[in-house]
Amino acid sequence: MAETAARATDADQVGRALPLRDVRMRLPHLAALARAAGQVTVIVDDRTNQPLAALVPVATARAAGDARAAEARIGALESRLAAAEERTRVAVARARAELRLADDRVLVATEEARAARDQTRAAEERARAAEERARVAEERAAASSAGWARRCETLRADLRRQHGAELAAARRELAHAWAELHRISPPGTDREVDRLRAAQREFLTDAA
């Protein structure tokens, strides 16, 4: 009732304020006046003149109740809206943080991919350089082997010619020696010389 009186005191419908002792004597008249004219009468304390209650028409009380209910609903809606805004703010902040984290991860992955690509390119270049060095080494080895093969073949041919010449010279000298031996000791004159002739028949044939 005190809250109703306070609200009624601030409203335009307030007609007058009466002390409690006057209201007791005129209560039926004041109630009829409130019902007929829609007038609000504030009841105040006899000594302190502070509002105690109010005689409020039903329509005014109902409007005040509706206003309080509307204010309560508005307050609830505002609270819900504030909570939704806070949740939205938190969600946006979390999304931004996740987006920054994702951007950082993408940046790191990009840097790693770039580094891996650079390493791959460097490895390919080293491999090509190694292949080129191997090819040059193979060509040099082939050229060197061919040169050594030619030199070896030339040396072998020279040695064969030298050996053939030395062998021919030795056979000529041996032929001269057997010819001199035949002249000094013809066959059948010396048994030891004949045995030597039999053992050296191959060389005697060459000497003949």
NUPA-504863 format. One record per atom (N, C-alpha, C, CB): residue in three letters; x, y, z. Coordinates in steps of 0.2 Angstrom, whole numbers, plus 5000, padded with zeros to 4 digits. Glycine has a CB too. Example, Ala and Ser with C-alpha at 12.3 -4.5 7.8 and 13.67 -1.06 7.14 Angstrom:
ala506649725039/ala506249785039/ala506649845039/ala505749785045/ser506449895035/ser506849955036/ser506450005039/ser507049975029/
//
This chain:
met500449945000/met500050005000/met500450065000/met499550005006/ala501050065004/ala501450125004/ala501750134997/ala502050115009/glu501950084994/glu502250084987/glu501650114982/glu502450024984/thr501050094983/thr500550124979/thr500450194980/thr499850084980/ala500450214986/ala500350284988/ala500950324985/ala500350294996/ala501550304986/ala502050344983/ala502050344976/ala502750304985/arg501850294972/arg501750304965/arg501150344963/arg501550234962/ala500650344967/ala500050384966/ala500250454968/ala499450364971/thr500650474972/thr500850544974/thr501150574968/thr501250544980/asp501650534965/asp501950564959/asp501550564953/asp502550514957/ala500950534953/ala500550534947/ala500150594946/ala500150474947/asp499850604940/asp499450664939/asp498750654942/asp499450684931/gln498550594943/gln497850584945/gln497850604953/gln497650514944/val498350614956/val498250624964/val497850694965/val498950634967/gly497350684969/gly496850744970/gly497150774976/gly496150714971/arg497250744982/arg497350774988/arg497650724993/arg496850814991/ala497950744998/ala498250705003/ala497850725010/ala498950715004/leu497550675013/leu497150675019/leu497550645025/leu496450655018/pro497450665031/pro497750625037/pro497250565038/pro497750675043/leu497550525042/leu497250455043/leu496550465047/leu497750415047/arg496550515051/arg495950525055/arg495350555051/arg496150575061/asp495550595046/asp495050615042/asp494750565037/asp495250675037/val495250525035/val495050465030/val494550415034/val495650425028/arg494650405040/arg494250365044/arg493550385044/arg494550355051/met493450455045/met492750475045/met492450485038/met492750545049/arg492850495033/arg492550505026/arg492750445021/arg492850575023/leu492850385024/leu493050335019/leu492550315014/leu493250275024/pro491950305016/pro491450295011/pro491350345005/pro490750285014/his491450405007/his491350465003/his491950464998/his491350535006/leu492550455001/leu493150454997/leu493150394992/leu493750455002/ala492950334994/ala492950274990/ala492450294984/ala492650214994/ala491850324985/ala491450334980/ala491750384975/ala490750364983/leu492050434978/leu492350484974/leu492950454969/leu492650544978/ala493250404972/ala493850374968/ala493550334963/ala494250324973/arg492950304964/arg492650264959/arg492250304954/arg492050214962/ala492050354956/ala491650404951/ala492050444947/ala491150444955/ala492550484950/ala492950534947/ala493650504945/ala493050594951/gly493850444948/gly494550424946/gly495050454950/gly494650424939/gln494850484956/gln495350524960/gln495650484965/gln494950584964/val496350494966/val496750464970/val496850504976/val497450444967/thr496750474982/thr496750514989/thr497350474992/thr496150504993/val497850514994/val498450494998/val498350495005/val499050524996/ile498450445009/ile498350445016/ile498950455019/ile497950375019/val499050505024/val499650525027/val499650515034/val499950595025/asp500150505038/asp500150495045/asp499950565048/asp500850475047/asp499650555054/asp499350615057/asp499950655060/asp498850595063/arg500450625062/arg500950665066/arg501550685061/arg501250625072/thr501750635057/thr502350645053/thr502250665046/thr502750585052/asn501550665044/asn501350685037/asn501650645032/asn501450755036/gln501950585033/gln502250535028/gln501650495025/gln502750495032/pro501750485019/pro501250435016/pro501150375019/pro501350435008/leu500550345020/leu500450285023/leu500150235018/leu500050285029/ala499650265014/ala499250225009/ala498950265004/ala498750175013/ala498550245000/ala498150284995/ala497550244993/ala498650294989/leu497050284992/leu496450264989/leu496450274981/leu495750294992/val496550214978/val496650214971/val496150184967/val497350184969/pro495850214962/pro495350184958/pro495650114955/pro495150224952/val495150074953/val495350004951/val495750014944/val494749964950/ala495550054940/ala495850064933/ala496550084934/ala495450114929/thr496650134939/thr497250164940/thr497750114943/thr497250224945/ala497450074948/ala497850014951/ala498049964946/ala497549984957/arg497549954941/arg497649904936/arg498249924931/arg497049884932/ala498149994930/ala498650024925/ala499350024928/ala498450094923/ala499350034935/ala500050034938/ala500249964939/ala499950064946/gly499849914940/gly500049844940/gly500349824933/gly499549794942/asp499949844928/asp500149834921/asp500849864920/asp499649854916/ala500949924922/ala501549964921/ala502149924924/ala501550034923/arg501949904931/arg502449864934/arg502649804931/arg502249854942/ala502149764928/ala502249704925/ala502649714918/ala501549674923/ala502449774915/ala502849794909/ala503549804910/ala502449854905/glu503649844916/glu504349864918/glu504749794920/glu504349914924/ala504349754923/ala504749694925/ala504849654918/ala504249644929/arg504449654914/arg504549614907/arg505149654904/arg503949614903/ile505049714904/ile505649754900/ile506249744904/ile505449834900/gly506249744911/gly506849724914/gly507149654913/gly506749734922/ala506649604912/ala506849534911/ala507149534904/ala506349494911/leu506849574899/leu507049574892/leu507749604892/leu506549604887/glu507849664895/glu508449694895/glu509049654898/glu508449764899/ser508849614904/ser509349564906/ser509549514901/ser509049534913/arg508949484898/arg509149434893/arg509549464887/arg508449404891/leu509349524885/leu509749554880/leu510449564882/leu509349624878/ala510549594888/ala511249604890/ala511649534891/ala511249634897/ala511249484893/ala511549414893/ala511749394886/ala511149364897/ala511249404882/ala511349384875/ala511949424872/ala510749394870/glu511949494873/glu512549534871/glu513149504874/glu512449604872/glu513149494880/glu513849464883/glu514049404880/glu513749454891/arg513549354879/arg513749294876/arg513949304868/arg513049244875/thr513649354865/thr513849374858/thr514549394858/thr513349424855/arg514649444863/arg515349474864/arg515849414865/arg515349524869/val515749374870/val516149314871/val516249274865/val515949274877/ala515749254862/ala515749214856/ala516249254850/ala515049194853/val516049314850/val516449354845/val517249354847/val516249424844/ala517349364853/ala518049364855/ala518349304854/ala518049384863/arg517949244856/arg518249174855/arg518349164848/arg517749124858/ala517849184843/ala517949174836/ala518549214834/ala517349194832/arg518649274836/arg519249314834/arg519849284836/arg519149384836/ala519849254842/ala520449224845/ala520649164841/ala520349204852/glu520049124839/glu520149064835/glu520449074828/glu519549024835/leu520149134826/leu520349154819/leu521049174819/leu519949214816/arg521249214824/arg521949234825/arg522449174825/arg522149284830/leu522149124829/leu522549064830/leu522649024823/leu522249014835/ala522049024820/ala522048984813/ala522549024809/ala521348984811/asp522449094809/asp522949134804/asp523649114806/asp522849204805/asp523849114813/asp524449094815/asp524649024812/asp524549104822/arg524248974813/arg524348914811/arg524548914803/arg523848864813/val524048944800/val524148944792/val524848984790/val523548984789/leu524949034794/leu525649064793/leu526249024794/leu525749134797/val526148984800/val526748934802/val526748884796/val526648904808/ala526148854794/ala526148804789/ala526448824783/ala525448774788/thr526248894781/thr526548924775/thr527248924775/thr526248984773/glu527548954781/glu528248954782/glu528548894781/glu528448994788/glu528248834784/glu528548774784/glu528548744777/glu528248724789/ala528048754773/ala527948734767/ala528448764762/ala527248744764/arg528548834763/arg529048874759/arg529748844761/arg529048944761/ala529948834768/ala530548804769/ala530648734766/ala530648804777/ala530148694767/ala530248624764/ala530348634756/ala529548584765/arg529948684753/arg530048684746/arg530748714744/arg529548734743/asp531048754748/asp531748784747/asp532248724748/asp531848844752/gln532048684753/gln532548624755/gln532548574749/gln532348594761/thr531848564746/thr531848514741/thr532148544735/thr531048504739/arg532148614733/arg532448644728/arg533248634728/arg532248714727/ala533448654735/ala534148644736/ala534448574735/ala534348674743/ala534048524737/ala534248454737/ala534248434729/ala533748414740/glu533748464725/glu533748444718/glu534348474715/glu533048474715/glu534448534717/glu535048564714/glu535748534715/glu535148644716/arg535748514722/arg536348474724/arg536348404720/arg536348454731/ala535748374719/ala535748314715/ala535948324708/ala535048274716/arg535748374705/arg535948384698/arg536648404697/arg535548444695/ala536948444702/ala537648454702/ala538048384703/ala537848504708/ala537748344708/ala538148284709/ala538148234702/ala537848244715/glu537548234699/glu537448204693/glu537948224687/glu536748204690/glu537948294687/glu538448324682/glu539148304684/glu538348404682/arg539348314690/arg540048294692/arg540148214690/arg540148304700/ala539648174692/ala539748104690/ala539748094683/ala539148064693/arg539348134679/arg539448124671/arg540148144669/arg538848164668/val540348204672/val541048224670/val541548174672/val541148294673/ala541448144678/ala541948104680/ala541948034676/ala541848084687/glu541348014674/glu541247954670/glu541647974663/glu540547934669/glu541448034660/glu541748044654/glu542548044654/glu541548114651/arg542748084660/arg543548084661/arg543748014662/arg543648124667/ala543447974665/ala543647904667/ala543647864660/ala543247864672/ala543147874656/ala543047834650/ala543647854645/ala542447844646/ala543747924645/ala544347954641/ala544947924643/ala544348024641/ser545047924650/ser545647904653/ser545747824651/ser545747914660/ser545247784652/ser545247714651/ser545447704644/ser544647684653/ala545047744639/ala545247734632/ala545947744631/ala544747774628/gly546247804634/gly546947824633/gly547347764635/gly547047884636/trp547247744641/trp547647694644/trp547647624640/trp547447674652/ala547047614638/ala546947554633/ala547347554627/ala546147544632/arg547347614624/arg547747624618/arg548447624620/arg547647694615/arg548647654625/arg549347644627/arg549547574629/arg549547694633/cys549147544632/cys549347474634/cys549347424627/cys548747444639/glu548847444623/glu548947404617/glu549547424613/glu548247414612/thr549747484613/thr550347504609/thr550947474613/thr550447584609/leu550947474619/leu551547444623/leu551547364621/leu551447454630/arg550947334621/arg550947264620/arg551147244613/arg550147234621/ala550947284608/ala551247274601/ala551947284601/ala550847324596/asp552247344604/asp552947354605/asp553347294608/asp553047414608/leu553047264613/leu553347214617/leu553347154612/leu553047194623/arg552747144609/arg552747084604/arg553247084599/arg552047074601/arg553347144596/arg553847154591/arg554547154593/arg553747224587/gln554647174599/gln555247174602/gln555447104604/gln555347214609/his554947064607/his555046994609/his555146954602/his554446964612/gly554746964597/gly554846934591/gly555546944588/gly554346954586/ala555747004588/ala556447024586/ala556946984590/ala556547094585/glu556946994596/glu557446954601/glu557446884599/glu557246974608/leu556846854599/leu556746784598/leu557046764591/leu556046754598/ala556946804586/ala557246784579/ala558046794580/ala556946834574/ala558246844583/ala558946854584/ala559246794588/ala559146914588/ala558946764593/ala559146714597/ala559146644592/ala558746704603/arg558646634588/arg558646584584/arg559146584579/arg557946574580/arg559346644576/arg559846654572/arg560546634575/arg559946724569/glu560646654581/glu561246644584/glu561346564586/glu561346684591/leu560746534588/leu560746464589/leu560846424583/leu560046444592/ala560646444577/ala560746414571/ala561446414569/ala560346444565/his561746474570/his562446484569/his562846434574/his562746554570/ala562646434580/ala563046394585/ala563046314583/ala562746404592/trp562446294581/trp562346224579/trp562746214572/trp561646204578/ala562746254568/ala563046254562/ala563846244563/ala562946314557/glu564046284568/glu564746274570/glu564946214573/glu564946334574/leu564446184577/leu564446124581/leu564446064576/leu563946114586/his564046074571/his564046014565/his564746014562/his563446034560/arg564946074561/arg565646074557/arg566146044561/arg565846154555/ile566146064568/ile566746034572/ile566645964573/ile566746074579/ser565945944575/ser565845874577/ser565245854573/ser565745864584/pro565345824567/pro564745804563/pro564445744566/pro565045774556/pro563745734564/pro563345684568/pro563745614567/pro562645674565/gly563745574573/gly564045514573/gly564745504575/gly563945474567/thr565045564576/thr565745564578/thr565845574586/thr566145624575/asp565345604589/asp565345614596/asp564645594599/asp565545684598/arg564745544604/arg564045514607/arg563745574611/arg564245454611/glu564145614615/glu563845664619/glu563445714615/glu564345694624/val563845734610/val563545784605/val562945754602/val564045804600/asp562945694600/asp562345664597/asp561745664602/asp562445594595/arg561845644608/arg561345654613/arg561045724614/arg561545624620/leu561445774614/leu561245844614/leu560845854608/leu561845884614/arg561045834602/arg560645844596/arg559945814597/arg561045814590/ala559945754600/ala559245724600/ala558845764605/ala559345644603/ala559145784611/ala558745824615/ala558545894613/ala559145834622/gln558945914608/gln558745984605/gln558545984598/gln559346034606/arg558145924596/arg557945914589/arg557545974587/arg557545854589/glu557146004591/glu556646054589/glu557046114587/glu556246074595/phe557546134591/phe557946194589/phe558446174583/phe558446214595/leu558646114583/leu559046094577/leu558646104570/leu559246024577/thr557946084571/thr557546094565/thr557546174563/thr556846074566/asp557446214568/asp557446284567/asp558146304564/asp557246324573/ala558646274566/ala559346294564/ala559446274557/ala559846274569/ala559146214555/ala559246194548/ala558846234544/ala559046124548/
//
